[in-house]
Amino acid sequence: MDAPSSFLRGFLWFTLFHRAIAGNMERVTARARGRCLLGACLAWALAGVPATAQGTREPADTRRLKVRSLQIQGVSGLDVGQITGVLATRESGGLLPFIGKDRYFSARLLQSDLYRIVAFLSDQGWPKARVTAVDVDRDADKGHVDVTVHVDQGPPVIIDKVETYGFDVLDAADQEAIERRISLEAGRRRVQGDVRNTRNATLAVLQERGYAYASVNVLEGDGTMPGHVALYVIAEPGPKAVFGRITVRGNDRVSDGRVKSLLSMKEGQEFRISRVVDSQRRLYNREIFQFVSVNAEPGTTPGAPVPVDIVLTPAKPRRLSFMPGYGSEEKARITTTLRHLNFFGGARTAQATLRWSSLDRGFRANIEEPSLFRRGISMSVGGSYWYANEPAYELTTKGGRLTFAKQRERSDPVRRKQSLTALSVTFVNEYEDYTVAEAALTDPGFYDDLIALGLNPNTGQGQGQLLALAVDLQRNTTPNLIDARSGYLLQAHVEQAGRWMPGDFNYVEYTAEARKYHSFGGIVLAGRARAGTIDAPGLLAANVPFFKRYFLGGSSSLRGWGRFEISPLTVAGNPIGGHSMFESSGEIRVPTFGQFAIVGFVDAGNVWYDSFDFNLDDLRVAVGPGLRYVTPIGPVRVDFGYQITRVDGLLVSGEPEPRRWRIHFSIGQAF
């Protein structure tokens, strides 16, 4: 297009828009006038752009223009990237081939983007913002176009004060929570996103406290001077309500009664919006439904029970998965799992697992009943054939376990608290066949233990029937235990074998563990302490099987040592395990860049031979740095542990310990 025709086209566009403005100036609002002027400005700027960019027909060989650069000038107090992120007109990809995406210029899209820019700035607190000019510089030879948008922001709207009304139906703690959820603040710009967030967050508090029919509005009043406003957050709580009739639709594989037993709410229970969300999460977590919608919409009569409508779409019941992996201790591993998610109906789960690694391998099968007699008590029964190859022994286990468990979940999003309390009782019936490591067999200092254990002193082999009753109690307040950042974990375990139960072993084991996580500014402080002891009547070695002894060290224990290297030693220096242990760890986790974080840790602990024999003056200590890379399945972890205190005389693989450090690689945090 030559210069005269370009000028003529621009002049005609400008004339048309000028007449439209002149004929309707008295009837349009100030905003509409701005839009007309904006269109005229854009039309003049685009006069020199090829006709294909304006939507008219051109010969087929006309080249499209790539957007080489897009600049917005005149914006202050705001990241320009936030604006360009919502536009349809965007810059093309990078200079290297196959990187980025080509973006082509469109006059129609650019005109829509100019309105988006004005609307975005208005939403961010500049209601008088306008586009003053648009520069479109084309380079037809290279097929590029550079776009520059000039903006006049105008003055911002400043908040003078924020006041709340109507929340006095809540107690003092909840009213404090309301104040924390108000993202509007005096002295700052009035941002419409903050207004919406304030309205939604404060309404959620009322709905969590039973006011299902509540409403919240944010009204705007005059400020102390032009361009300033006063904001009033006004609530109308209405009466409290309860959950009404629960209706289940689209469910043809699981009974309605079983679905209702999996929910966090019941008919007649006080309304809480978190129970609706948690019920949907529970149904999804069963994985038997591809789609779950739990909708609780109040009716037109304030205070009436709120009906609950549940819509379900069944998923494929059978799942097959292959999970390869690698760790510094178990080396390569692969786990194959076959699951049936609705075994014989009733949302039961049947699972078969086949696993192989250098540390353990075998087969397990398990069936879980999610709600026994619809009382919220789950039951699982399973059997296994499992082989474990530990540094101190080899163990083959054949048998099964029956577990009854009761869980109680509590969630209070108002005060940002949640907890899971679980109690389980397990009956164990397993046949154990184990062999002590060859290094211990050739150690004269371990000969007496072999005799006491009833093992063949030549082969180190023993076997027996383990019949035991185990009780576990756990309380967890961490949102995500795989990569915990806040909350705590408390758990206790008691296991009784022998006495009133038949079997070849007779002991009582007690273990307890506590973890605490605290975060500030992205940094996480984590601490753990764990202790355990095994007691038995008479001679410990005669009543406690060798594989129940305690050993420490490894990627999730004292990281300055390898697996099973911390324990009492024979005279020759071989670890033989003990009947009391204590270990503790402290970590600081600091995010660096991207998905990476660095860690500093201190581990301390030890194992003692006798029951209830804890000597905290005799601890092994290791320190070191670590590196984490966050992935969807958990952080990939590398730790370097250095021994502060040595274990004198320790043999590793039959040789004196060669070094004071260890490197561990694994997936998941150490604790």
C-alpha positions as CSV (number, residue, x, y, z in Angstrom):
1,M,0.0,0.0,0.0
2,D,1.5,3.3,-1.1
3,A,1.5,6.4,1.2
4,P,-1.4,8.4,-0.5
5,S,-3.8,5.5,-0.4
6,S,-2.7,4.8,3.2
7,F,-3.4,8.4,4.2
8,L,-6.8,8.4,2.3
9,R,-7.9,5.2,4.1
10,G,-7.0,6.7,7.5
11,F,-8.8,9.9,6.6
12,L,-12.0,8.1,5.6
13,W,-12.0,6.0,8.8
14,F,-11.5,9.1,10.9
15,T,-14.4,11.0,9.1
16,L,-16.8,8.2,9.7
17,F,-16.1,8.0,13.4
18,H,-16.1,11.7,13.8
19,R,-19.6,11.9,12.3
20,A,-20.9,9.1,14.5
21,I,-19.6,11.0,17.5
22,A,-21.0,14.4,16.4
23,G,-24.5,13.0,15.8
24,N,-24.7,11.2,19.1
25,M,-22.6,13.3,21.5
26,E,-25.5,14.4,23.6
27,R,-27.0,11.0,24.1
28,V,-23.9,8.8,24.9
29,T,-22.2,8.7,28.2
30,A,-18.7,9.7,28.9
31,R,-17.5,6.1,28.7
32,A,-19.2,5.6,25.3
33,R,-17.6,8.8,24.0
34,G,-14.3,7.4,25.1
35,R,-14.9,4.2,23.3
36,C,-15.8,6.1,20.1
37,L,-12.6,8.1,20.3
38,L,-10.7,5.0,21.1
39,G,-12.1,3.4,17.9
40,A,-11.2,6.5,15.8
41,C,-7.7,6.5,17.3
42,L,-7.2,2.8,16.5
43,A,-8.7,3.2,13.0
44,W,-6.2,6.0,12.2
45,A,-3.3,4.0,13.6
46,L,-4.3,0.9,11.6
47,A,-4.7,2.8,8.3
48,G,-1.2,1.7,7.2
49,V,-1.6,-1.9,8.2
50,P,-2.3,-4.4,5.4
51,A,-6.0,-5.0,4.7
52,T,-5.7,-8.6,5.9
53,A,-5.1,-7.4,9.4
54,Q,-8.4,-5.4,9.2
55,G,-10.5,-8.3,8.0
56,T,-11.0,-7.3,4.3
57,R,-10.1,-9.5,1.4
58,E,-6.6,-9.5,0.0
59,P,-4.8,-11.7,-2.5
60,A,-3.9,-15.2,-1.2
61,D,-0.2,-14.5,-1.2
62,T,-0.4,-11.6,1.3
63,R,1.8,-12.4,4.3
64,R,0.5,-12.4,7.8
65,L,2.5,-10.2,10.3
66,K,3.9,-11.7,13.5
67,V,3.7,-9.6,16.6
68,R,7.4,-8.9,17.3
69,S,6.8,-6.7,20.4
70,L,3.8,-5.4,22.4
71,Q,4.4,-2.5,24.8
72,I,2.1,-0.6,27.1
73,Q,3.4,2.8,28.1
74,G,2.1,5.1,30.8
75,V,1.4,2.5,33.4
76,S,2.8,2.9,36.9
77,G,2.2,1.2,40.2
78,L,1.3,-2.0,38.4
79,D,3.2,-4.8,36.7
80,V,2.6,-4.4,32.9
81,G,2.9,-8.2,32.6
82,Q,-0.4,-8.5,34.5
83,I,-2.1,-6.5,31.7
84,T,-0.5,-8.3,28.8
85,G,-1.4,-11.6,30.4
86,V,-5.1,-11.0,29.8
87,L,-4.8,-9.8,26.2
88,A,-5.5,-11.7,23.0
89,T,-2.7,-9.8,21.2
90,R,0.6,-11.3,22.4
91,E,4.3,-11.3,21.3
92,S,5.5,-14.2,19.3
93,G,7.9,-16.8,20.8
94,G,11.6,-16.6,21.3
95,L,14.4,-16.3,18.8
96,L,15.3,-20.0,18.9
97,P,13.4,-22.4,16.6
98,F,10.8,-24.7,18.2
99,I,10.6,-22.5,21.3
100,G,7.6,-20.4,21.9
101,K,4.6,-19.8,19.7
102,D,4.1,-17.6,16.7
103,R,1.4,-14.9,17.4
104,Y,-0.1,-13.1,14.4
105,F,-1.5,-9.5,14.4
106,S,-5.3,-9.0,14.2
107,A,-6.8,-5.5,14.1
108,R,-10.1,-6.9,15.4
109,L,-8.4,-8.5,18.4
110,L,-6.3,-5.4,19.1
111,Q,-9.4,-3.3,19.3
112,S,-11.0,-5.7,21.8
113,D,-7.7,-5.6,23.8
114,L,-7.8,-1.8,24.1
115,Y,-11.2,-2.2,25.9
116,R,-9.6,-4.9,28.0
117,I,-6.8,-2.6,29.1
118,V,-9.2,0.1,30.2
119,A,-11.4,-2.4,32.0
120,F,-8.4,-4.0,33.7
121,L,-7.0,-0.7,35.0
122,S,-10.5,0.3,36.2
123,D,-10.7,-3.0,38.1
124,Q,-7.3,-2.3,39.6
125,G,-8.4,1.1,41.0
126,W,-8.0,3.6,38.1
127,P,-11.6,4.1,36.9
128,K,-10.7,7.1,34.7
129,A,-8.0,5.2,32.7
130,R,-8.1,5.6,28.9
131,V,-6.0,4.7,25.9
132,T,-4.6,7.9,24.3
133,A,-2.8,6.5,21.2
134,V,-1.9,3.3,19.5
135,D,1.3,2.9,17.4
136,V,1.3,0.0,14.9
137,D,4.7,-0.2,13.2
138,R,5.0,-2.8,10.5
139,D,8.0,-4.4,8.8
140,A,6.5,-6.1,5.8
141,D,9.8,-7.3,4.5
142,K,10.5,-9.3,7.7
143,G,6.8,-10.1,8.3
144,H,6.8,-8.4,11.8
145,V,4.7,-5.8,13.5
146,D,5.5,-3.8,16.6
147,V,2.5,-2.5,18.7
148,T,2.7,0.3,21.3
149,V,-0.3,1.3,23.4
150,H,-0.1,4.6,25.2
151,V,-2.3,4.9,28.4
152,D,-3.3,7.7,30.6
153,Q,-4.1,6.1,34.0
154,G,-5.7,9.0,35.6
155,P,-5.9,9.3,39.4
156,P,-6.5,6.1,41.5
157,V,-9.4,5.6,43.9
158,I,-8.1,5.5,47.5
159,I,-9.8,3.8,50.4
160,D,-10.3,6.1,53.4
161,K,-11.8,3.5,55.8
162,V,-13.4,0.0,55.9
163,E,-16.2,-0.7,58.4
164,T,-18.2,-3.9,59.0
165,Y,-21.8,-4.4,60.1
166,G,-24.0,-7.3,60.8
167,F,-21.4,-9.8,61.9
168,D,-22.2,-9.5,65.6
169,V,-24.1,-12.8,65.5
170,L,-20.6,-14.5,65.5
171,D,-18.5,-15.0,68.6
172,A,-15.4,-12.9,69.3
173,A,-12.9,-15.4,67.7
174,D,-15.0,-15.6,64.5
175,Q,-15.3,-11.8,64.3
176,E,-11.5,-11.7,64.5
177,A,-11.4,-14.2,61.6
178,I,-13.7,-11.9,59.7
179,E,-11.3,-9.0,60.1
180,R,-8.4,-11.2,58.8
181,R,-10.4,-12.1,55.7
182,I,-11.0,-8.6,54.7
183,S,-8.5,-7.8,52.0
184,L,-9.5,-4.1,51.8
185,E,-7.3,-1.7,53.7
186,A,-7.4,2.0,54.4
187,G,-4.8,4.0,52.5
188,R,-4.6,1.5,49.6
189,R,-6.2,1.6,46.1
190,R,-9.7,0.2,45.8
191,V,-9.3,-3.0,43.8
192,Q,-12.4,-4.7,42.6
193,G,-10.8,-8.1,43.0
194,D,-10.2,-7.3,46.7
195,V,-13.9,-6.3,47.0
196,R,-15.0,-9.6,45.5
197,N,-12.6,-11.6,47.7
198,T,-13.8,-9.8,50.8
199,R,-17.5,-10.4,50.0
200,N,-16.9,-14.1,49.2
201,A,-14.6,-14.8,52.2
202,T,-16.8,-13.2,54.8
203,L,-19.9,-14.9,53.4
204,A,-18.1,-18.2,53.7
205,V,-17.6,-17.6,57.4
206,L,-21.3,-17.0,57.9
207,Q,-22.1,-20.1,55.9
208,E,-19.6,-22.2,57.9
209,R,-21.4,-21.2,61.1
210,G,-24.8,-22.3,59.9
211,Y,-26.2,-19.1,58.2
212,A,-26.9,-20.8,54.9
213,Y,-29.2,-17.9,53.8
214,A,-26.7,-15.1,54.6
215,S,-25.7,-12.4,52.2
216,V,-22.8,-9.9,52.2
217,N,-22.5,-6.7,50.2
218,V,-19.7,-4.2,50.0
219,L,-21.1,-0.7,49.6
220,E,-19.2,2.4,48.6
221,G,-19.6,5.9,50.2
222,D,-18.0,9.2,49.8
223,G,-14.5,9.7,51.1
224,T,-12.8,12.7,52.7
225,M,-11.9,14.2,49.3
226,P,-12.5,13.6,45.6
227,G,-11.0,10.3,44.5
228,H,-11.4,8.8,48.0
229,V,-14.1,6.4,49.1
230,A,-15.3,4.7,52.3
231,L,-16.2,1.0,52.1
232,Y,-18.9,-0.7,54.2
233,V,-19.0,-4.5,54.5
234,I,-22.6,-5.2,55.4
235,A,-23.9,-8.7,56.3
236,E,-27.5,-10.0,56.6
237,P,-27.0,-13.3,58.4
238,G,-30.6,-14.4,58.4
239,P,-31.7,-17.5,60.5
240,K,-29.5,-20.6,61.0
241,A,-30.4,-23.7,58.9
242,V,-29.8,-27.4,58.8
243,F,-29.2,-29.9,56.0
244,G,-32.4,-31.1,54.4
245,R,-33.1,-34.1,52.3
246,I,-30.1,-35.7,50.5
247,T,-30.9,-36.9,47.0
248,V,-28.4,-39.1,45.1
249,R,-28.7,-39.2,41.3
250,G,-26.8,-41.0,38.5
251,N,-25.8,-43.8,40.9
252,D,-26.3,-47.3,39.5
253,R,-23.4,-49.3,41.0
254,V,-23.4,-48.2,44.7
255,S,-26.5,-48.0,46.9
256,D,-27.7,-44.6,48.0
257,G,-27.3,-45.7,51.6
258,R,-23.6,-46.5,51.1
259,V,-23.1,-43.1,49.3
260,K,-24.7,-41.3,52.2
261,S,-22.5,-43.2,54.7
262,L,-19.4,-41.8,53.1
263,L,-20.6,-38.2,53.4
264,S,-19.5,-35.6,56.1
265,M,-23.1,-34.5,56.6
266,K,-26.4,-36.0,57.6
267,E,-30.0,-34.8,57.3
268,G,-30.9,-32.5,60.2
269,Q,-27.3,-31.6,60.9
270,E,-26.4,-27.9,61.2
271,F,-25.4,-26.5,57.9
272,R,-21.7,-25.9,57.2
273,I,-20.3,-25.2,53.8
274,S,-17.1,-27.1,54.6
275,R,-19.1,-30.3,55.0
276,V,-20.4,-29.9,51.5
277,V,-16.9,-29.5,50.1
278,D,-15.5,-32.3,52.3
279,S,-18.3,-34.7,51.2
280,Q,-17.3,-34.1,47.6
281,R,-13.7,-34.7,48.3
282,R,-14.5,-38.0,50.1
283,L,-16.5,-39.3,47.2
284,Y,-13.8,-38.4,44.8
285,N,-11.1,-40.0,46.9
286,R,-12.9,-43.4,46.7
287,E,-12.1,-43.2,42.9
288,I,-15.2,-45.1,42.0
289,F,-16.9,-42.0,40.5
290,Q,-15.6,-40.2,37.5
291,F,-17.7,-37.1,38.2
292,V,-19.0,-35.9,41.6
293,S,-21.2,-32.9,42.2
294,V,-22.5,-32.1,45.7
295,N,-24.8,-29.1,45.6
296,A,-26.5,-27.5,48.6
297,E,-28.5,-24.5,47.5
298,P,-30.8,-22.7,50.0
299,G,-34.4,-22.4,48.9
300,T,-36.5,-19.3,48.8
301,T,-37.8,-19.7,52.4
302,P,-35.2,-18.4,54.9
303,G,-34.4,-20.9,57.6
304,A,-35.8,-23.9,55.8
305,P,-33.7,-27.0,55.6
306,V,-31.2,-26.9,52.8
307,P,-31.7,-29.7,50.3
308,V,-28.5,-31.5,49.1
309,D,-28.3,-32.8,45.5
310,I,-25.6,-35.3,44.7
311,V,-24.9,-36.2,41.0
312,L,-22.5,-39.1,40.3
313,T,-21.0,-40.6,37.2
314,P,-19.4,-44.0,37.7
315,A,-15.8,-44.5,36.7
316,K,-14.1,-47.6,35.4
317,P,-13.8,-50.0,38.3
318,R,-10.5,-51.7,37.4
319,R,-7.2,-49.8,37.5
320,L,-3.7,-51.2,36.6
321,S,-0.6,-49.2,37.4
322,F,3.2,-49.6,37.1
323,M,5.4,-47.5,39.4
324,P,9.1,-47.6,38.8
325,G,11.5,-45.9,41.1
326,Y,15.0,-45.6,42.5
327,G,16.6,-44.9,45.9
328,S,20.1,-45.0,47.2
329,E,19.1,-47.9,49.6
330,E,16.7,-50.0,47.6
331,K,18.2,-49.2,44.2
332,A,15.9,-49.8,41.3
333,R,12.3,-50.8,42.2
334,I,9.1,-51.5,40.5
335,T,5.6,-51.8,41.9
336,T,2.6,-53.2,40.0
337,T,-0.9,-52.6,41.4
338,L,-4.2,-53.9,40.3
339,R,-7.3,-52.4,42.0
340,H,-11.0,-53.1,41.8
341,L,-12.7,-49.9,43.1
342,N,-16.2,-51.4,43.6
343,F,-15.5,-55.0,44.5
344,F,-18.9,-56.8,44.8
345,G,-20.6,-53.4,45.1
346,G,-20.8,-51.3,48.2
347,A,-17.7,-49.1,47.3
348,R,-15.4,-51.9,48.5
349,T,-11.8,-51.8,47.3
350,A,-9.8,-54.9,46.4
351,Q,-6.1,-54.5,45.7
352,A,-3.3,-56.8,44.6
353,T,0.3,-55.5,44.7
354,L,3.4,-57.1,43.2
355,R,6.7,-55.4,44.2
356,W,10.4,-56.0,43.6
357,S,13.5,-54.2,44.9
358,S,16.9,-55.1,46.3
359,L,15.5,-54.6,49.9
360,D,12.1,-56.3,49.6
361,R,9.9,-58.1,47.2
362,G,6.7,-60.1,47.2
363,F,2.9,-60.1,46.8
364,R,0.1,-58.6,48.9
365,A,-3.7,-58.7,48.5
366,N,-6.2,-56.7,50.5
367,I,-9.9,-56.0,50.6
368,E,-11.3,-52.9,52.3
369,E,-14.9,-52.4,53.5
370,P,-15.2,-48.6,53.8
371,S,-18.1,-48.4,56.3
372,L,-18.9,-51.5,58.3
373,F,-22.6,-51.7,59.1
374,R,-22.7,-48.0,58.0
375,R,-21.2,-47.0,61.3
376,G,-18.1,-45.3,59.9
377,I,-15.9,-48.2,60.9
378,S,-13.7,-49.5,58.1
379,M,-12.5,-53.1,57.9
380,S,-9.6,-54.5,55.8
381,V,-8.4,-58.0,55.5
382,G,-5.3,-59.0,53.6
383,G,-2.7,-61.6,53.1
384,S,0.9,-61.5,51.9
385,Y,4.0,-63.4,50.9
386,W,6.9,-61.1,51.5
387,Y,10.7,-61.3,51.5
388,A,12.9,-58.6,53.1
389,N,16.6,-58.5,52.7
390,E,18.0,-56.3,55.5
391,P,21.7,-55.8,56.3
392,A,21.3,-57.7,59.6
393,Y,18.9,-60.5,58.5
394,E,16.7,-62.0,55.8
395,L,13.0,-62.5,56.6
396,T,10.2,-64.3,54.7
397,T,6.6,-63.5,56.0
398,K,3.5,-65.5,55.1
399,G,0.1,-64.8,56.6
400,G,-2.6,-62.2,57.0
401,R,-3.9,-59.3,59.0
402,L,-7.4,-58.1,59.9
403,T,-7.8,-54.4,60.8
404,F,-10.7,-52.4,62.1
405,A,-10.3,-48.6,62.0
406,K,-12.3,-45.6,63.0
407,Q,-11.5,-42.1,61.7
408,R,-12.7,-38.7,62.8
409,E,-12.1,-35.7,60.6
410,R,-12.6,-32.2,61.8
411,S,-12.2,-29.1,59.7
412,D,-12.7,-25.5,60.7
413,P,-11.8,-23.3,57.7
414,V,-12.8,-20.2,59.6
415,R,-10.0,-20.6,62.1
416,R,-7.9,-22.5,59.5
417,K,-7.7,-25.7,61.6
418,Q,-8.1,-29.3,60.6
419,S,-7.4,-32.6,62.2
420,L,-7.6,-36.3,61.5
421,T,-7.8,-38.7,64.5
422,A,-7.6,-42.4,63.7
423,L,-7.8,-45.5,65.9
424,S,-7.2,-48.9,64.6
425,V,-7.0,-52.5,66.0
426,T,-5.1,-55.2,64.0
427,F,-5.0,-58.9,64.5
428,V,-1.8,-60.4,63.1
429,N,-1.4,-64.1,62.1
430,E,1.9,-64.6,60.3
431,Y,4.5,-67.3,59.9
432,E,8.0,-65.9,60.0
433,D,11.1,-67.6,58.6
434,Y,14.3,-65.6,59.1
435,T,18.0,-66.0,58.9
436,V,20.6,-63.8,60.6
437,A,23.3,-62.2,58.4
438,E,26.4,-64.3,57.7
439,A,28.7,-61.7,59.3
440,A,26.9,-62.3,62.6
441,L,27.2,-66.1,62.4
442,T,31.0,-65.9,62.1
443,D,31.2,-63.4,65.1
444,P,32.0,-65.3,68.3
445,G,30.5,-62.4,70.3
446,F,27.0,-63.2,68.9
447,Y,27.1,-67.0,69.6
448,D,25.2,-66.7,72.9
449,D,22.4,-64.7,71.3
450,L,22.0,-67.3,68.6
451,I,21.5,-70.0,71.2
452,A,19.1,-67.8,73.2
453,L,17.1,-67.0,70.1
454,G,16.7,-70.7,69.4
455,L,18.5,-70.3,66.1
456,N,20.8,-72.9,64.5
457,P,24.2,-71.6,65.4
458,N,25.6,-72.9,62.1
459,T,22.9,-71.5,59.7
460,G,21.4,-68.7,61.9
461,Q,17.9,-69.8,60.8
462,G,14.8,-69.6,62.8
463,Q,11.0,-69.6,62.3
464,G,7.8,-69.3,64.3
465,Q,4.2,-68.3,64.3
466,L,3.5,-64.7,65.2
467,L,0.0,-64.1,66.7
468,A,-0.3,-60.6,67.9
469,L,-2.8,-57.8,68.7
470,A,-1.8,-54.2,67.7
471,V,-3.4,-50.9,68.6
472,D,-2.5,-47.7,66.8
473,L,-3.7,-44.2,67.6
474,Q,-2.8,-41.2,65.4
475,R,-3.7,-37.5,65.4
476,N,-2.6,-35.5,62.3
477,T,-3.2,-31.8,61.7
478,T,-0.9,-31.4,58.7
479,P,-2.6,-30.6,55.4
480,N,-0.2,-32.8,53.4
481,L,2.0,-35.2,55.3
482,I,4.2,-36.0,52.2
483,D,5.5,-32.5,52.2
484,A,4.2,-31.0,55.4
485,R,4.6,-27.3,56.1
486,S,2.4,-26.7,59.2
487,G,0.7,-28.7,61.9
488,Y,1.8,-31.7,63.9
489,L,1.6,-35.5,64.0
490,L,1.3,-37.6,67.1
491,Q,1.1,-41.4,66.9
492,A,1.4,-44.3,69.3
493,H,1.6,-48.1,68.8
494,V,1.2,-51.0,71.2
495,E,1.7,-54.6,70.1
496,Q,1.1,-57.6,72.2
497,A,2.2,-61.2,71.3
498,G,2.0,-64.2,73.5
499,R,0.5,-64.3,77.0
500,W,-3.2,-65.1,76.4
501,M,-2.6,-65.7,72.7
502,P,-1.0,-68.8,71.3
503,G,2.2,-68.5,69.2
504,D,5.9,-68.8,69.3
505,F,6.8,-65.3,70.5
506,N,6.0,-63.5,73.7
507,Y,6.6,-59.7,74.0
508,V,5.0,-56.2,74.3
509,E,6.2,-53.4,72.1
510,Y,5.6,-49.7,72.7
511,T,6.5,-46.9,70.2
512,A,5.6,-43.2,70.0
513,E,6.4,-40.5,67.6
514,A,5.8,-36.7,67.4
515,R,6.4,-34.3,64.5
516,K,5.9,-30.6,64.3
517,Y,6.0,-28.2,61.3
518,H,6.1,-24.5,61.3
519,S,6.5,-22.1,58.3
520,F,7.1,-18.4,57.9
521,G,7.9,-16.6,54.7
522,G,8.1,-19.8,52.8
523,I,10.8,-21.3,55.1
524,V,9.8,-24.5,56.9
525,L,11.1,-25.6,60.3
526,A,10.5,-29.3,61.0
527,G,11.2,-31.4,64.0
528,R,10.7,-35.1,64.9
529,A,11.2,-37.3,67.9
530,R,10.6,-41.1,68.0
531,A,11.1,-43.7,70.8
532,G,10.4,-47.4,71.2
533,T,11.0,-50.3,73.5
534,I,10.2,-54.0,73.5
535,D,9.7,-55.9,76.8
536,A,9.4,-59.6,77.4
537,P,9.1,-61.9,80.4
538,G,12.4,-63.7,81.1
539,L,15.2,-63.6,78.6
540,L,14.7,-61.0,75.9
541,A,16.5,-62.9,73.2
542,A,14.4,-66.0,73.8
543,N,11.0,-64.3,73.5
544,V,11.6,-61.5,71.0
545,P,12.3,-62.5,67.4
546,F,15.4,-61.1,65.9
547,F,13.6,-59.2,63.2
548,K,11.7,-57.2,65.8
549,R,15.0,-55.6,67.1
550,Y,15.7,-52.0,66.5
551,F,18.3,-50.6,64.1
552,L,18.8,-47.0,63.1
553,G,20.6,-45.2,60.2
554,G,19.6,-44.6,56.6
555,S,17.9,-42.1,54.4
556,S,15.0,-41.5,56.8
557,S,16.8,-42.0,60.1
558,L,20.4,-40.9,61.2
559,R,21.6,-39.8,57.8
560,G,25.3,-39.9,58.6
561,W,25.2,-43.7,58.5
562,G,23.8,-46.3,56.2
563,R,20.8,-48.5,56.8
564,F,20.9,-50.6,60.1
565,E,24.4,-49.3,61.1
566,I,23.4,-47.8,64.4
567,S,22.8,-50.5,67.1
568,P,24.6,-52.3,69.8
569,L,27.7,-54.1,68.4
570,T,29.2,-57.5,69.1
571,V,32.8,-57.6,70.3
572,A,33.9,-57.9,66.6
573,G,31.9,-54.8,65.6
574,N,28.8,-56.2,63.9
575,P,25.4,-54.5,64.6
576,I,23.1,-57.0,66.4
577,G,20.1,-54.7,67.2
578,G,18.6,-53.6,70.5
579,H,15.3,-53.5,72.4
580,S,15.2,-49.7,73.1
581,M,15.7,-46.8,70.7
582,F,15.4,-43.1,70.5
583,E,15.9,-40.8,67.4
584,S,15.3,-37.2,66.7
585,S,15.7,-34.8,63.8
586,G,15.5,-31.1,63.1
587,E,15.4,-29.5,59.6
588,I,15.2,-26.1,58.1
589,R,13.8,-26.1,54.5
590,V,14.5,-22.9,52.5
591,P,13.0,-22.4,49.0
592,T,15.5,-21.0,46.5
593,F,14.4,-20.7,42.9
594,G,11.8,-22.5,40.8
595,Q,10.9,-25.9,42.4
596,F,14.2,-26.2,44.3
597,A,14.9,-25.9,48.0
598,I,17.9,-26.3,50.2
599,V,17.9,-28.0,53.6
600,G,20.0,-28.1,56.7
601,F,19.5,-30.9,59.2
602,V,20.7,-32.4,62.5
603,D,20.0,-36.0,63.4
604,A,20.6,-37.6,66.8
605,G,19.7,-41.0,68.3
606,N,20.9,-44.4,69.4
607,V,19.8,-48.0,70.1
608,W,20.4,-49.8,73.4
609,Y,20.2,-53.5,74.1
610,D,17.9,-53.7,77.1
611,S,14.2,-52.8,77.5
612,F,13.4,-49.3,78.8
613,D,17.1,-48.5,78.6
614,F,17.3,-44.9,77.3
615,N,20.6,-43.0,77.8
616,L,20.2,-39.6,76.2
617,D,23.8,-38.8,77.1
618,D,24.9,-41.4,74.7
619,L,23.6,-40.3,71.3
620,R,25.0,-40.5,67.8
621,V,24.9,-37.2,65.9
622,A,25.0,-36.4,62.2
623,V,24.6,-33.1,60.4
624,G,24.5,-32.0,56.8
625,P,22.9,-30.2,53.9
626,G,20.3,-31.4,51.4
627,L,18.6,-30.5,48.2
628,R,14.9,-30.8,47.3
629,Y,13.1,-30.7,44.0
630,V,9.3,-30.5,44.2
631,T,7.4,-32.9,41.9
632,P,3.6,-33.8,41.9
633,I,4.4,-37.1,43.7
634,G,6.5,-35.5,46.3
635,P,10.0,-33.9,46.6
636,V,13.0,-35.6,45.1
637,R,15.6,-35.6,47.9
638,V,19.4,-35.7,48.1
639,D,21.0,-35.5,51.6
640,F,24.7,-35.5,52.6
641,G,25.1,-36.6,56.2
642,Y,28.3,-36.2,58.2
643,Q,29.0,-38.0,61.5
644,I,29.8,-35.8,64.4
645,T,30.2,-38.7,66.8
646,R,31.8,-41.9,65.5
647,V,30.7,-45.5,66.3
648,D,34.0,-47.0,67.4
649,G,34.6,-50.5,66.0
650,L,31.7,-50.5,63.6
651,L,32.0,-53.0,60.7
652,V,30.3,-52.3,57.4
653,S,30.1,-55.3,55.1
654,G,32.6,-57.0,57.3
655,E,35.2,-54.2,57.1
656,P,36.0,-51.3,59.4
657,E,33.8,-48.3,58.6
658,P,35.5,-46.6,55.6
659,R,34.2,-43.0,55.9
660,R,32.4,-40.5,58.1
661,W,29.8,-39.5,55.6
662,R,26.9,-40.9,53.5
663,I,24.9,-39.6,50.5
664,H,21.2,-40.6,50.4
665,F,18.8,-40.2,47.4
666,S,15.1,-40.8,47.7
667,I,11.6,-39.4,47.1
668,G,9.6,-37.7,49.8
669,Q,10.8,-35.7,52.8
670,A,12.8,-37.5,55.5
671,F,9.9,-37.0,57.8
